[in-house]
Amino acid sequence: MSNSFFRFKQFVVNQDRCAMKVGTDGTLLGAWASGGSRILDIGTGTGLIAMMMAQRFPDSSVVAIDIDRSACEQARENVANSPFAGRIMVENVSVQDFVGGKFDAVVCNPPFFVDSYGCPDDRRHIARHAESLSFEELFRCASDLLDAGGEFSVVIPVESFSRIDSAASMSAFRCIRKCAVKTVPRKAPRRYLLAYAKDGGREFEVSEECIEDEQHQRSAWYSALTSDFYLR
């Protein structure tokens, strides 16, 4: 059973009313994604990624949106009890209906289980499955919301890459950073951290990293990436 809260160095994430709990994917994305002066977090859930981005980019303002009313209520409480309360706004709205101007950076830990069996918990099903927000819709919305020169960053399972990259191309996005993340060194990558942009002047950066080392301790890369967040 998941803990009702997760404590980081600068903030606490309560999660008892959220369908999706604090996990490695969200932590990876929040610690890896590029930021800017205005940041949008699509599908914020607990507010974890929004608060991580606010911590990493102290001059930024962050808008966090989600279609789940209970998640938004909890995210607002988490934000209000954090050092970033004055810089994060949480809105209960779908990205399809959201109107908020242009952003320098957009981040999303998207619903990614396409064509799979539904989850019995309706709220968890919506959070985990792409029926409520297809990859094509996600990139169309990101295209409208992202400022010129901005980056759209996501974290996905490796098996979803071809579908999400195809959806990105349909909205004239190009992948500029791709980080394959392994859980342990001897296994194949399980997830990708991806950054997309529309300007064509940037070189493609590709890397492969690991969360644990051979001794099943946090790898040097993961420790450095998350050192400002994890208590130990």
Secondary structure as the mmCIF struct_conf table of DSSP 4:
data_model
#
loop_
_struct_conf.conf_type_id
_struct_conf.id
_struct_conf.beg_label_comp_id
_struct_conf.beg_label_asym_id
_struct_conf.beg_label_seq_id
_struct_conf.end_label_comp_id
_struct_conf.end_label_asym_id
_struct_conf.end_label_seq_id
BEND BEND1 SER A 4 SER A 4
STRN STRN1 PHE A 5 ARG A 7
BEND BEND2 LYS A 9 GLN A 10
STRN STRN2 VAL A 12 ASN A 14
TURN_TY1_P TURN_TY1_P1 ASP A 16 ARG A 17
BEND BEND3 ALA A 19 MET A 20
HELX_RH_AL_P HELX_RH_AL_P1 THR A 24 TRP A 32
BEND BEND4 ALA A 33 ALA A 33
BEND BEND5 SER A 37 SER A 37
STRN STRN3 ARG A 38 ILE A 42
BEND BEND6 GLY A 43 GLY A 43
TURN_TY1_P TURN_TY1_P2 GLY A 45 THR A 46
BEND BEND7 GLY A 47 GLY A 47
HELX_RH_AL_P HELX_RH_AL_P2 LEU A 48 ARG A 56
TURN_TY1_P TURN_TY1_P3 PRO A 58 ASP A 59
STRN STRN4 SER A 61 ASP A 66
BEND BEND8 ILE A 67 ILE A 67
HELX_RH_AL_P HELX_RH_AL_P3 ARG A 69 ALA A 80
TURN_TY1_P TURN_TY1_P4 ASN A 81 ASN A 81
BEND BEND9 SER A 82 SER A 82
TURN_TY1_P TURN_TY1_P5 PRO A 83 ARG A 87
STRN STRN5 ILE A 88 ASN A 92
TURN_TY1_P TURN_TY1_P6 VAL A 95 ASP A 97
STRN STRN6 PHE A 103 CYS A 108
STRN STRN7 PHE A 113 PHE A 113
TURN_TY1_P TURN_TY1_P7 VAL A 114 ASP A 115
HELX_LH_PP_P HELX_LH_PP_P1 TYR A 117 CYS A 119
BEND BEND10 PRO A 120 ASP A 121
HELX_RH_AL_P HELX_RH_AL_P4 ASP A 122 ARG A 128
STRN STRN8 HIS A 129 HIS A 129
TURN_TY1_P TURN_TY1_P8 ALA A 130 GLU A 131
BEND BEND11 SER A 132 LEU A 133
HELX_RH_AL_P HELX_RH_AL_P5 PHE A 135 LEU A 145
STRN STRN9 LEU A 146 PRO A 157
HELX_RH_3T_P HELX_RH_3T_P1 VAL A 158 SER A 160
HELX_RH_AL_P HELX_RH_AL_P6 PHE A 161 MET A 170
TURN_TY1_P TURN_TY1_P9 SER A 171 ALA A 172
STRN STRN10 ARG A 174 LYS A 182
BEND BEND12 THR A 183 VAL A 184
TURN_TY1_P TURN_TY1_P10 PRO A 185 ARG A 186
BEND BEND13 LYS A 187 LYS A 187
STRN STRN11 ARG A 191 ALA A 197
BEND BEND14 LYS A 198 LYS A 198
TURN_TY1_P TURN_TY1_P11 GLY A 200 GLY A 201
BEND BEND15 ARG A 202 ARG A 202
HELX_LH_PP_P HELX_LH_PP_P2 GLU A 203 PHE A 204
STRN STRN12 GLU A 205 CYS A 210
BEND BEND16 ILE A 211 ILE A 211
STRN STRN13 GLU A 212 GLU A 212
TURN_TY1_P TURN_TY1_P12 GLU A 214 GLN A 215
BEND BEND17 HIS A 216 GLN A 217
STRN STRN14 ARG A 218 ARG A 218
HELX_LH_PP_P HELX_LH_PP_P3 SER A 219 SER A 219
HELX_RH_AL_P HELX_RH_AL_P7 ALA A 220 THR A 226
TURN_TY1_P TURN_TY1_P13 SER A 227 PHE A 229
#
